[in-house]
Amino acid sequence: MTYKEYKVINVVEGGLGTIFLGASGIPMKKMEVTLNQEAASGWQLVFQVIEQKRFLLFWKRESVVITLGR
């Protein structure tokens, strides 16, 4: 399918949970609400990837990069 425009959204896990617990989790409710709002505007999920980034020297933090198209 060909899309005329794209939008990239980055959803990141919480920093405090990463520091105090060693790991947090991707905020699924936030991601669900965001995707539902975008779908209502005509956007469709094209691609998503989960990446890990270094966070404050000692920890790693996950994020989901979501690509939408319409």
C-alpha positions in Angstrom: 0.0 0.0 0.0 1.3 3.5 -0.8 0.9 6.3 1.7 1.1 10.0 0.9 2.3 11.1 4.4 3.9 9.5 7.4 4.0 10.2 11.1 6.5 8.8 13.6 5.6 8.5 17.3 8.0 7.5 20.1 6.6 6.0 23.3 9.1 5.7 26.1 9.0 3.8 29.4 9.1 5.8 32.6 12.4 7.1 33.9 11.7 6.7 37.6 10.7 3.0 37.3 13.9 2.4 35.4 16.0 4.1 38.1 14.3 2.6 41.2 13.2 -0.8 39.9 15.9 -1.4 37.2 13.2 -1.7 34.6 9.8 -0.3 34.0 7.5 -1.1 31.2 6.2 0.4 28.1 3.1 2.5 29.0 0.6 0.3 27.2 -2.5 2.4 28.0 -0.7 5.6 26.7 0.2 3.8 23.5 -3.3 2.4 23.1 -5.0 5.8 23.6 -2.5 7.5 21.2 -3.0 4.8 18.5 -6.8 5.0 18.9 -6.7 8.8 18.5 -4.5 8.6 15.4 -6.7 5.8 13.9 -9.8 8.1 14.3 -7.9 10.7 12.2 -7.3 8.2 9.4 -3.8 7.0 10.3 -2.8 3.4 9.9 0.1 1.5 11.6 2.8 0.9 9.0 5.8 -0.3 11.1 6.9 -0.5 14.7 10.2 -1.3 16.4 11.3 -1.6 20.0 14.7 -0.1 20.8 16.8 0.1 23.9 18.8 3.2 24.7 21.3 3.9 27.5 19.7 6.0 30.3 21.8 8.0 32.8 25.0 5.9 32.4 23.9 2.7 34.2 20.5 1.8 33.0 18.8 0.9 29.7 15.4 2.2 28.7 13.1 0.8 26.1 11.0 2.8 23.7 8.6 1.9 20.9 9.0 3.8 17.6 5.7 3.7 15.7 5.4 4.7 12.1 1.9 5.7 10.9 0.8 6.4 7.3 -2.3 7.7 5.5 
